[in-house]
Amino acid sequence: MMAIVEQVATLDEEFQELRRKHRAQSITRTARALRRWQRDGLIPGDLDPELTARALAAMIDHSLYLGIVQGDDPTGTERLLDTLDLLTHRALGLPPETGGGALG
């Protein structure tokens, strides 16, 4: 399904807009979580929540696309998801147990 969405989004303007809106919603949720974690002193206050959310979304989106759609992940989807989760937590300086998938 992810492959179809990506392919159609390159050809259809309406689908492109839907894809953009979905990404914007995801970034907004993540930036909101990042701001909350900054207020709680869990992550550094000098991180720009919006840019950090965009960078994390790009890493995750592209990794999932390559791993799932292109079949470029010999370890399997579950291991890829766990690794992305761990990378995200480490990049933010959060302990891994800070709620898997807590960005949102």
VENRA-V230763 format. One record per backbone hydrogen bond with DSSP energy under -1.0 kcal/mol. NH is the residue of the N-H (numbers start at 1). CO is the residue of the C=O. E is the energy in kcal/mol with one decimal. If there is no record, write none. Layout:
<<NH,CO,E> <NH,CO,E>>
This chain:
<<5,1,-2.5> <6,2,-2.3> <7,3,-2.4> <8,4,-2.9> <9,5,-2.2> <11,8,-1.3> <12,8,-2.6> <16,12,-2.4> <17,13,-2.3> <18,14,-2.0> <19,15,-2.5> <20,16,-2.6> <21,17,-2.6> <22,18,-2.4> <23,19,-2.3> <24,20,-2.7> <25,21,-2.4> <26,22,-2.2> <27,23,-2.6> <28,24,-2.4> <29,25,-2.4> <30,26,-2.4> <31,27,-2.9> <32,28,-2.1> <33,29,-2.1> <34,30,-2.6> <35,31,-2.4> <36,32,-2.2> <37,33,-2.6> <38,34,-2.1> <39,35,-2.5> <40,36,-1.9> <41,38,-1.4> <42,37,-2.9> <47,44,-1.0> <52,48,-2.9> <53,49,-2.4> <54,50,-2.2> <55,51,-2.4> <56,52,-2.7> <57,53,-2.4> <58,54,-2.3> <59,55,-2.3> <60,56,-2.7> <61,57,-3.2> <62,58,-2.4> <63,59,-2.0> <64,60,-2.6> <65,61,-2.5> <66,62,-2.8> <67,63,-2.7> <68,64,-3.2> <69,65,-1.1> <70,65,-2.0> <72,66,-2.9> <76,73,-1.1> <80,76,-1.9> <81,77,-2.8> <82,78,-2.3> <83,79,-2.4> <84,80,-2.6> <85,81,-2.3> <86,82,-2.4> <87,83,-2.9> <88,84,-2.3> <89,85,-2.3> <90,86,-2.6> <91,87,-2.8> <92,88,-1.7> <94,89,-2.9> <98,95,-2.0> <99,97,-1.9> <102,99,-1.8> <104,102,-1.3>>
